[in-house]
Each structure stands twice: as C-alpha cells, then as structure tokens.
Amino acid sequence: MSSAPLVAFRRALHRALTSPRAPGLAATLLLASLVAGCAGGTQPTSGVAGADIAKDNPASASAPQSPLLPSAFFADGGERFSAWRCTPSQNLVTTTPDAKRLRLWTALGSTELQRAVAADGDRYVLGGVAFERHGRDARVESDHGQLVCALASERATTTRQAHPQSIFYASGNEPGWNVSLDRQTTTLTLVSDYGQATDTFHYRVASVKNGSDARMVLVSDSGRQPLEMDLRAGACFDDMSGQPWPVKVTLRYGRHEWQGCGQGVEATR
C-alpha cells in the first residue's frame, strides 16, 4: 500500500473519533476499502451482464443469462453475518469467509481485512486499521483512537438451500415484501402485501459499480407497474428483527418506495 492513502485514512479516522458529534467510522473505513486492493483484499466480481457475454461468444449461449453481481454483495463463504453496535455511535456488519479474512460493512460500503498474529482473540488488519474480537466484544482501532463494539445479533447467511433458484434475495417490512433474482435468467419475482401479491419482471441492468461502494440498479416495465431496484453495498439491519445484511435495498414499484436489506445467495454449504 502506498503511504499517501494510509496517511489520509489515519487523519480522517482521527477527525471522526475526536469530533464532538462523533459521526462514526463509516466514512473512514470506506477510505480503507478504497485501497483494499493494495492490501491484498479480494477483487470485486465483474458487473458485466451474462447476456452480453453470451452475445459476444455464441459458444456460451447455454450459460446463465443473469448478471454477475459485485463481490461486496456476498459473504464469500462466510457462514454467518454479525451485527455490531459500537461507541462512538456506529453499526457494523462482519463475516469471516475463512480463517484468514474478515469482511466488514459500514454504512457507506465494504472492505476486507487480513488475519494477523494475536496473543488472544481474533485480530484482522488493513494498513493502520485493526478489528479485534474477543467473544461478544470487539474493538476497531488505529493510531488515533478506537471504537468499542458489542455483538448485537447474528444471522446465518442465505444459501441455495433456502433459495435454490436465486442469485440474490432481499426483503423488507411494512408492507412485508421480498424479491428474488433468478440464477439463470434476467427475471425477478416480487412478493408483496405480506404474500398476497406476486409479480414477475424481465429486468435490465441500468448501471453497475464495483469496489468498496458497489452499487447496481435494475429496472423493468414488464410487470403490472414499473419497477426500479437499487442495491448498495453497506451495513443494513432489518428494521423489525435487527438482523444484519450486507446490502441496502431501495425498491420503487409504481408509486411505492420500500426500503429493505439483501444478500447475494451463497452456494449451499
């Protein structure tokens, strides 16, 4: 990692931790995620739609036509998501894909830290930032200060065992709804009104952005009403159960706008 981004990161973290308003660590950890590639972080999955690949390569016409989703939408093999409530005020989501990595989502995006040698507990680092867990307690620290965190809840990652035909699943409350993106095609199914209404759409990818602040926007006018689905990598919490997710979802359906959380569906463990 070059020294300039790391210096900027540490200065930003210092401002966040010493500000009277204590805005939290989201923006500062986002800076770390921007240089994650320099620290050995996982490279994001390409956002090129599968349909475009098949068009350019006739031999792949039988391949799935669904789009490739950003890496930041997935647990990448992690068995569970953990929700952390931290002081100064900040909510984080983490998962451990394997013994060497910790994926972390803040309000503004995601990053990946590497396991480091520790006398006790589990410690992961990126540049001058460290996340160290001791049971149900954790702290995030740098040269300028630290966040003190407590485990609030955990949730098993969503896998193909529960959604065998889906590459992405999202849900929200009031009025209860859920969305599933098909694994093989560019279709999605919206179940709304607490399960009383179902609509299927053929969608297109309006925009996609990879990296720490990954985002994908899907649009369709093939259903009963126009639909736009905005997916953004970031710590998300079910507003009823408090369970953690890695993607914030805004669903615009006709005149309605609903907020929820989602996740790229993992292969069955």
Salt bridges, closest charged atoms under 4 A:
ASP76 OD2 - ARG101 NH1 2.69
ASP76 OD2 - ARG103 NH2 3.66
ASP98 OD2 - ARG101 NH2 2.93
GLU112 OE1 - ARG101 NH1 3.25
GLU112 OE1 - ARG103 NE 2.93
ASP120 OD2 - HIS134 ND1 3.99
ASP122 OD1 - ARG115 NH2 3.05
GLU132 OE1 - ARG123 NH1 2.51
GLU132 OE2 - HIS134 NE2 2.77
GLU132 OE1 - ARG139 NH2 3.76
GLU141 OE2 - ARG123 NH1 2.87
GLU141 OE1 - ARG139 NE 3.07
ASP143 OD2 - ARG10 NE 3.29
GLU154 OE2 - ARG133 NH2 3.82
ASP213 OD2 - LYS209 NZ 2.73
GLU228 OE2 - ARG252 NH1 2.58
ASP230 OD2 - ARG215 NH2 2.59
ASP230 OD2 - ARG232 NE 3.68
GLU257 OE1 - ARG252 NE 3.18
